[in-house]
Amino acid sequence: MSVQTCQDCRGLFSFLPRGVCGECLEARETSYQTVRDFLRDNPRARMAEIVDETEVDQHLIELFIREGRLQLASAAATTGLTCEVCDAAIADGRHCAKCHQRLTQQFVAQQTAAAATEAPDPRLAAIRSGMHTRRGE
């Protein structure tokens, strides 16, 4: 069992994929629900307005946007989010469309190259070759 320090409250907890303890995860989810409900009623709200009205920290709202859980109508101009590669303004996620496409192409190229250089396992060829019988029976 792995023990981690919570990113929010700095308490120790058993490993959870999000990096926060159960209590802080519930608090984040409550904050998410609050922001989501506010945005349903005010879809054109700017970041400062969302922070003021919901009292949810701007960094947490930006985290929700980066995770793809929220998307603001005029996000590129109001969130301050930038692509992690080229610093272009983005509406959501971590990368702009151009960098996302380039990274995807690089990933596919690496996967293709790795598959081409991988030698097939001779044991798998024997297994796939068809029906087998036991010798001596």
C-alpha distance (Angstrom), angle and dihedral (degrees) to the residues before:
residue distance angle dihedral
M1 . . .
S2 3.81 . .
V3 3.80 121.2 .
Q4 3.80 121.2 -152.1
T5 3.77 138.4 -179.0
C6 3.81 113.5 -114.7
Q7 3.82 112.5 -114.4
D8 3.81 91.0 -141.7
C9 3.82 108.9 38.1
R10 3.85 99.3 17.0
G11 3.82 90.8 -129.7
L12 3.82 122.4 138.2
F13 3.80 119.6 -105.9
S14 3.79 141.8 159.3
F15 3.79 113.2 -85.1
L16 3.81 117.2 -75.1
P17 3.82 120.7 174.0
R18 3.82 95.6 -120.6
G19 3.80 94.4 58.2
V20 3.81 96.3 -121.7
C21 3.79 131.6 98.5
G22 3.79 122.0 -104.5
E23 3.81 94.1 -99.9
C24 3.81 93.3 50.9
L25 3.79 90.5 44.0
E26 3.81 89.0 55.8
A27 3.82 90.0 47.5
R28 3.82 89.8 50.9
E29 3.79 90.6 49.4
T30 3.80 90.6 50.7
S31 3.81 89.4 50.1
Y32 3.80 89.9 48.9
Q33 3.81 91.1 52.0
T34 3.81 90.2 49.1
V35 3.81 93.3 51.0
R36 3.81 92.8 42.9
D37 3.80 92.2 51.3
F38 3.82 90.9 47.6
L39 3.81 91.2 50.4
R40 3.80 91.5 50.3
D41 3.79 88.8 58.6
N42 3.84 94.5 37.2
P43 3.82 107.9 30.7
R44 3.83 94.4 166.4
A45 3.82 95.3 50.8
R46 3.80 118.1 135.2
M47 3.79 122.7 -130.6
A48 3.82 94.9 -103.4
E49 3.79 90.6 51.2
I50 3.82 91.8 49.3
V51 3.80 91.8 50.2
D52 3.83 92.3 47.6
E53 3.79 95.7 46.7
T54 3.82 99.7 40.5
E55 3.83 98.4 32.6
V56 3.81 88.4 -138.3
D57 3.81 116.0 142.0
Q58 3.81 114.0 -101.7
H59 3.82 91.9 -130.4
L60 3.80 89.8 57.3
I61 3.81 91.5 49.6
E62 3.81 89.0 49.6
L63 3.81 88.7 51.1
F64 3.82 90.0 54.3
I65 3.81 89.4 50.3
R66 3.83 92.9 48.3
E67 3.80 89.8 49.2
G68 3.80 88.7 53.4
R69 3.80 93.0 -118.2
L70 3.82 92.9 117.5
Q71 3.76 133.5 31.4
L72 3.78 123.2 -173.1
A73 3.81 119.8 -144.2
S74 3.80 93.6 -127.4
A75 3.78 95.5 22.0
A76 3.80 102.7 144.4
A77 3.79 91.7 60.0
T78 3.79 97.5 39.7
T79 3.81 110.7 33.0
G80 3.76 101.0 56.5
L81 3.81 89.3 -139.5
T82 3.76 114.9 151.8
C83 3.79 134.5 -169.6
E84 3.81 110.5 -92.9
V85 3.81 90.1 -135.6
C86 3.82 107.5 41.0
D87 3.84 104.0 10.5
A88 3.83 93.1 -122.4
A89 3.83 115.5 152.8
I90 3.82 111.6 -95.9
A91 3.79 135.0 -172.5
D92 3.79 97.5 -143.2
G93 3.78 144.3 -17.3
R94 3.79 125.1 37.4
H95 3.81 104.2 -74.6
C96 3.80 137.7 43.4
A97 3.82 117.4 -114.9
K98 3.81 92.8 -101.3
C99 3.82 94.5 52.0
H100 3.80 91.7 41.1
Q101 3.79 90.3 55.2
R102 3.81 92.3 46.4
L103 3.83 92.5 48.2
T104 3.80 91.0 47.9
Q105 3.81 91.3 51.2
Q106 3.82 91.1 49.1
F107 3.80 90.8 49.7
V108 3.81 92.8 50.0
A109 3.82 90.7 47.2
Q110 3.81 91.2 51.7
Q111 3.81 91.9 48.0
T112 3.80 91.1 49.1
A113 3.81 92.1 48.2
A114 3.80 91.9 47.8
A115 3.81 91.7 49.9
A116 3.82 91.3 48.9
T117 3.82 93.8 51.5
E118 3.79 94.9 44.8
A119 3.80 112.2 102.9
P120 3.81 113.2 -135.6
D121 3.78 115.4 -112.3
P122 3.84 108.4 -112.0
R123 3.82 90.9 -146.1
L124 3.81 89.9 61.1
A125 3.81 91.1 52.6
A126 3.82 90.1 56.5
I127 3.79 92.0 48.5
R128 3.78 92.8 50.0
S129 3.79 95.2 45.6
G130 3.80 95.3 91.4
M131 3.78 139.6 -102.7
H132 3.81 118.8 5.7
T133 3.78 132.6 -161.6
R134 3.74 130.2 -164.6
R135 3.76 115.6 -108.0
G136 3.77 119.3 -122.8
E137 3.77 97.6 25.3
